[in-house]
Amino acid sequence: MSTEFRIERASACHVGHAETICAAMKESAIARGTGIGTRTPNQIKDKMLAGKAIIATHANGEWAGFCYLEAWGNETFVSNSGLVVAPNFRMRGLAE
């Protein structure tokens, strides 16, 4: 993967991407025929603000990839939402 992407913990500066991320998650689930639960933009924003999300942004500022983490059992167990990659950035090595 080239340096065209920046991968970091999502924060308040990324909440503007929440609606687009939600739409992409829903479209991806429909296209693959999976039962991925939909999230609202506010739920995505909450994950970002809590430091529980990872975002990849392109050098041009667009979001390129997103996932969030959840821990339970006194943080003994961790799961992730699955990586969603924006359609225009797929097949570019971001998920590797």
C-alpha positions, 0 to 999 in steps of 0.5 A: 500500500502506498502512502496515499492513505493515512490510517489512524484512530478516528476522533472528533475531526472525522465525525463529518464522515459518519453519514457517508460511512453509514451509507457505504456500510448499508450499500455494501451489506446489500450488495453482498447479501449479508445481514450486517446490522446498520448503524446510525450516523450518531452511533458511528460518531459515538464510536469515533468520539470514544476512541473505538474506531479506526479510519483510513483517509486518502491524501485528498481528505476523503474517507477510504476505510472504516471499522470500529472495535468493541470490548467486553468482559472487562476488556477480555474479549474484543470484536470489530465491525469488519472493515468497510472500504469506500467503493472508489478505493477498493482494489488498492490494497487498503484492506491488506 
